[in-house]
Amino acid sequence: MQTQDHWADIGRRIATMGPPQVPGPEITEQINAICGGCQGLTVLFGVTPAYAALGSRLLAFDSSPGMISAIWPGNDARRQAQVADWVALPVATASAQQVLGDGALNSVPNRTVLRAVLGEVRRILHPEGRAVFRVFARPAQPETVGEVLQTARNGGIESLNTLRWRIASALAVAPDYEVRVADILATAESLGDLADFAAARGIDPDQARHFHAYRRSSASYVFPDRQALADDAQSSGLSCEWVETQGYPGARDCPLAVMRPVA
């Protein structure tokens, strides 16, 4: 899988990003409870700092060295992060009790790669293990781009972080559910200068800078709806159940996909 070219830039700002981009402690606790305390080997797709303390042994993998150096809290005897391709991890087959990720299944470039990543999840999971991914899911009744922008103009979106993902979901139509990140920025800028737009609505104008890493980027994301992701999981030998998250802006579209190997 090729490195998405804007991740190092985002990594330098991710600590200042609020929800839904960054999971809070409630999400970490929810995942830990689902996984029964994360005993045995935990494999993390990405280097989400909030998850770095989970488990008795944790291996984290990211394709971007810049992202690792920007946000990973450091390696020690219990946890290690390294550069690796998510479709070919240096992890033994059926050795992981838990596989975790936060937005990882969205940050791949297309749905073909998404299925390949899920296939790798299936390979490394122990037969009694489980994978838990927080997913930015396209709603079953999706908004149009025009509806998202009008809601934003009317003050109905809590933050530019939430706006970013609602635009992405509106642009990512079936069957590919793919969207270029440069198009997310271009659509948002139809509202005018994003910092001014935010300030006029009582939103931190610095959130506008989170969009700017997308400028001139060739990267793309996928935003499948719940059924499409469940279908892709099933085709990779994984069952998929959904658990809701709550307590932060955008939570309604950020469920946990809980996957288990299918015999």
C-alpha positions in Angstrom: 0.0 0.0 0.0 1.5 3.4 -1.0 2.0 6.0 1.7 -0.8 8.7 1.6 1.3 11.8 0.9 -0.2 14.2 3.5 0.1 12.2 6.6 3.3 13.6 7.9 1.9 17.1 7.7 -1.3 16.0 9.5 0.8 14.3 12.1 2.4 17.5 13.2 -1.1 19.0 13.9 -3.0 15.9 15.2 -2.4 16.6 18.8 -4.4 19.9 18.4 -7.3 18.2 16.6 -10.5 17.6 18.5 -13.2 15.1 18.0 -14.2 13.3 15.9 -10.6 13.1 14.5 -9.0 12.2 17.8 -10.5 9.6 20.1 -11.0 10.6 23.7 -10.4 8.4 26.8 -14.0 7.1 26.7 -13.4 5.5 23.4 -10.2 3.9 24.6 -12.0 2.5 27.7 -14.8 1.2 25.5 -12.4 -0.6 23.2 -10.5 -2.0 26.2 -13.7 -3.4 27.7 -14.8 -4.9 24.4 -11.5 -6.7 24.2 -11.5 -7.9 27.8 -8.5 -5.9 28.8 -6.5 -6.5 25.7 -4.5 -9.6 26.9 -1.9 -11.2 24.6 -0.6 -9.5 21.5 -2.4 -6.3 20.3 -1.7 -5.1 16.8 -2.5 -1.4 16.1 -3.1 -0.2 12.5 -1.7 3.3 12.7 -0.1 5.0 15.7 -3.1 6.5 17.5 -1.5 7.8 20.8 -4.7 7.2 22.7 -4.4 3.5 22.2 -0.7 3.3 22.9 -1.3 2.2 26.6 -3.6 -0.6 25.7 -2.6 -4.2 26.3 0.3 -6.2 27.7 2.1 -6.2 24.4 1.4 -3.9 21.5 2.9 -3.6 18.0 1.8 -0.5 16.0 2.4 -0.2 12.2 2.2 2.9 10.0 3.3 3.5 6.4 4.4 7.1 7.2 7.7 7.6 9.1 6.7 11.2 9.6 3.5 10.2 11.3 5.3 7.9 13.7 7.9 10.5 14.6 5.2 13.2 15.0 2.7 11.5 17.3 3.9 8.1 18.7 4.7 8.5 22.4 7.8 6.2 22.1 8.8 2.6 22.1 9.5 0.7 25.2 9.6 -2.9 26.4 5.8 -3.3 26.1 5.0 -1.3 22.9 6.8 -0.7 19.6 5.9 1.2 16.4 7.5 0.6 13.0 7.0 1.4 9.4 5.2 -1.4 7.5 2.6 -2.0 4.8 -0.8 -2.9 6.2 -1.3 -5.5 3.6 1.9 -7.4 4.4 2.6 -7.0 8.2 5.6 -8.7 9.9 3.2 -10.5 12.2 2.8 -14.3 12.5 -0.4 -15.8 11.2 -3.2 -16.2 13.9 -1.0 -14.5 16.6 -2.9 -11.4 17.5 -5.6 -11.5 20.1 -6.7 -7.9 19.2 -6.3 -5.8 16.1 -7.2 -2.1 16.6 -7.4 1.0 14.5 -8.9 4.5 14.6 -10.0 5.7 11.2 -7.5 3.2 9.7 -10.1 1.6 7.3 -10.9 5.1 6.0 -7.4 6.1 5.3 -6.6 3.6 2.6 -6.7 4.9 -1.0 -9.5 2.8 -2.4 -11.9 -0.1 -1.7 -9.6 -2.7 -3.3 -6.9 -1.9 -0.8 -9.5 -1.8 2.0 -10.4 -5.5 1.2 -6.7 -6.4 1.1 -6.2 -4.8 4.5 -9.2 -6.7 5.9 -7.6 -9.9 4.5 -4.5 -9.1 6.4 -6.5 -8.5 9.6 -8.1 -12.0 9.1 -4.6 -13.6 8.6 -3.1 -12.2 11.8 -6.1 -12.7 14.1 -6.2 -15.6 16.4 -9.3 -17.8 15.9 -10.7 -16.4 19.1 -9.4 -12.9 18.6 -11.3 -9.8 17.6 -10.6 -6.6 15.6 -12.1 -3.3 16.7 -11.9 -0.3 14.3 -13.5 3.0 14.9 -14.9 3.9 11.4 -16.0 7.2 9.9 -19.1 5.6 8.3 -21.2 7.0 5.5 -24.8 7.3 6.9 -27.4 4.9 5.6 -29.4 8.0 4.6 -26.5 10.1 3.3 -26.5 13.9 3.0 -25.9 15.6 -0.3 -23.0 18.1 -0.5 -25.4 20.9 -0.7 -27.2 19.8 2.4 -24.0 19.6 4.4 -22.9 23.1 3.2 -26.3 24.6 4.0 -26.3 23.0 7.5 -22.8 24.5 8.0 -24.0 28.0 6.9 -26.9 27.8 9.3 -24.6 27.0 12.2 -25.7 23.3 12.5 -22.2 21.8 12.5 -20.2 22.0 15.8 -16.7 22.2 14.4 -14.7 22.2 11.2 -13.4 18.8 12.2 -17.0 17.5 11.9 -17.6 19.4 8.7 -14.6 17.7 7.1 -15.9 14.2 7.6 -19.5 15.1 6.7 -18.3 16.6 3.4 -16.2 13.5 2.8 -19.1 11.2 3.4 -21.3 13.2 1.0 -18.7 13.0 -1.7 -17.9 9.3 -1.3 -20.7 7.7 -3.3 -21.4 4.0 -4.0 -20.0 1.7 -5.2 -16.5 2.9 -4.7 -17.0 5.2 -1.7 -13.8 6.9 -2.6 -13.0 10.6 -2.3 -9.9 12.7 -3.1 -8.9 14.7 -0.1 -8.2 17.7 -2.3 -11.9 17.6 -3.2 -12.8 17.7 0.5 -10.9 20.9 0.8 -12.2 22.5 -2.4 -15.8 21.8 -1.3 -15.2 23.3 2.1 -13.7 26.4 0.6 -16.9 27.1 -1.3 -18.0 28.4 2.1 -15.3 31.1 1.8 -12.2 31.6 3.9 -12.5 28.7 6.4 -10.9 30.6 9.3 -13.3 33.5 8.9 -16.2 31.2 8.5 -15.3 29.4 11.7 -14.7 32.6 13.7 -18.1 34.0 12.7 -19.8 30.9 14.1 -17.8 30.7 17.4 -15.6 27.8 16.2 -11.9 27.8 16.7 -10.5 29.3 13.5 -7.3 27.4 13.8 -9.2 24.2 12.8 -9.1 25.6 9.3 -5.5 24.7 9.2 -6.3 21.0 9.5 -7.8 21.2 6.0 -4.8 22.8 4.5 -2.7 19.6 4.5 -5.0 18.4 1.8 -4.1 21.1 -0.7 -2.4 19.7 -3.7 -2.5 16.2 -2.2 -3.1 13.3 -4.6 -4.3 11.1 -1.7 -7.8 9.6 -1.4 -9.9 8.0 1.4 -12.8 5.6 1.4 -16.0 6.2 3.4 -18.2 3.1 3.0 -21.5 2.8 4.7 -22.0 0.1 7.4 -23.4 -2.5 5.0 -20.6 -2.0 2.4 -17.9 -2.4 5.1 -19.6 -5.5 6.6 -19.8 -7.0 3.1 -16.1 -6.4 2.6 -15.3 -7.9 5.9 -17.4 -11.0 5.1 -15.6 -11.4 1.8 -12.3 -11.4 3.8 -13.5 -14.1 6.3 -14.6 -11.7 9.1 -17.9 -11.2 10.7 -18.8 -7.6 11.5 -21.0 -6.2 14.3 -21.5 -2.5 15.1 -21.2 -0.8 18.5 -22.1 2.9 18.8 -19.8 5.5 20.3 -21.1 8.6 22.0 -20.3 11.8 23.9 -18.6 13.9 21.2 -19.5 15.8 18.0 -19.9 13.4 15.0 -20.3 10.3 17.2 -23.4 9.2 15.3 -21.2 8.5 12.3 -18.2 7.0 14.1 -19.3 3.5 15.3 -16.9 0.7 16.2 -16.7 -2.2 13.8 -16.1 -5.3 15.9 -14.9 -8.2 13.7 -14.2 -11.8 14.4 -12.7 -14.6 12.2 -15.2 -16.8 10.5 -14.3 -20.4 10.4 
